[in-house]
Amino acid sequence: MSSPLNWALVAHVIGIIYWIGGLIMAAEILVRLSKQDPAEAHSELAEFENKLLKKFVHPGAAITVLAGIGILLADPEYLRQTWLHIKLVLVVMLIAVDLLVTARFRAYQAGRAPIQTREARILFSLVSIFLFFIVILAVLKPSS
């Protein structure tokens, strides 16, 4: 049935797809930028990453967080469940990674700091690991 909770869940999932999909792509672009000559990298890939962050990653993150708040308002019982507390800690950590990816990209684009391949791969891995555990917690709801 079409309840506010169901619509909030739909928005939450769509936001996650945009946010995480875009963040994984952004981290992969950082890996590619780290392997290119700075003059070449500033052109196409840098512009693509800028658009990706502004049009997918950050709007997806906002939709995810706002829909998550909507879910909690529609069903506050979730706040009593341990798995959600763990998930929220991971989400805060994921937001920190998102902000770090954005900061690293902006520093690179401004010519202030080159991107190291190892650093970009760590950011990519962190996004993937957080996603993995967040999905496990959200689907399996261990120790509810």
N, C-alpha and C positions, 0 to 999 in steps of 0.2 A: 504494500500500500504506500501511497505518497504522503509520508509524514515529514515534518521538518527534520527529524533525525535522519531519515533516509536521504533527503536532499543534502544535508550537511555531510553525510558519508560519501555521497557521489562527488560533491565538490572537493572533499578531502582527498579522495583517490585521484581525481583529475589533477589537482594541484601537485600531488606527490609525483605523478608521471611527468609533468612539466618540469618541476623543480629538480628531481633526481636525474631524469634523462638529460636535461640541460646541463646540470652540474657535472655529470660524467663526461659529456661532450666537451665542456669547458676545460676540465682537467686534462683530457686527451689532447686538446689543442695546445695547452701549456707544454705538454710533453713534446709535441711537434715543433712548437716555437723554440724550445730549448735546443733543438737539433739543427736549426736553420741559421743561416747568416742573418744577423740583425736587420740588415737593410731589406732583405727579402721578406722576413717575417713580419715586419711592420705593415706590410701592405694587406694582402687578402686575409690571411688567418687572423691577424689582429682585429681587423674590422668585423670579421665574422664572430669572433669571440665577444666583442663589444655588443653586437646586436643580440647574441645569444643570452648574455647576462641580463640585458635590459628588457628583452621581449619574452623570455621563457623562464630563466632561472629565478629571478627576483619576483616576478608576478606569481610564478608557481609556488614559491616559498610563502608569499603573502596569502594566497588562496588556501594553502595547506594549513597554515597557522590559524587563520580566521575561521576556516571550516572546523578545525579541531576545537577551537573555543566554542563554536556553535554546537558541536557534538556534546561537549561538557555541559553547556547550558541546557540542552535538551534532555540529557540524562546524567545528572550529577553523581549518580551511583558509581560511575567510572572512577571518580576521584578516590574511592575507597579501595581500589584494586592496586596491588603492589606492582603488577606488570606495567601498568600505566606510568607509575612513578619512574620506573627504570627507563621506559620508552621516552618519557619527557626529558630525562637527563641526556639520553642519546640524541634527541632532537636538538637540544641546546648545543651539544657538541657539533652536530651537523651544521647548525647555523654558524658556529664559529669557523668551521672549515669553509663554508660558503663565503663568509666575509674575508677569510684568508686568501681564497682563490681570487676574489675580486681585488683585494689589495695588491696581491702579487702581479696580477694582470695590469693594473693601473700603473704600478711602479715600472713594470717592463715597458709599457706603452709610452711612458714619459721619459724613458731612457735612463732611469735612476738605478735599475738593478736588473742584471741578466737573470734569466730563469735557468736553474740547474735541472737537468733531466731527473736526477734522483729526487729532488724536492717535488717536481711535478708528478712523478710516479707515486710518491707517498700520499700526496693529496688525492690522486685518483683512487688509490687503495683505501684511504680513509672513508671516502664517500661510499665505496662499495661495501666495506665492512659495516658501517653504520646502517646502511640500507638493509643488509642481510639480517642484522639483529633486530632492527625496528620491525621488519616484516614478521619475523618469528614471534616477537612479543605480541604484535597486533593480531595475528592469526591464531596462534596457539593459546594466548593468554595464560601462561603458566602462573601458578600460585595466585589465582584470582581471589 
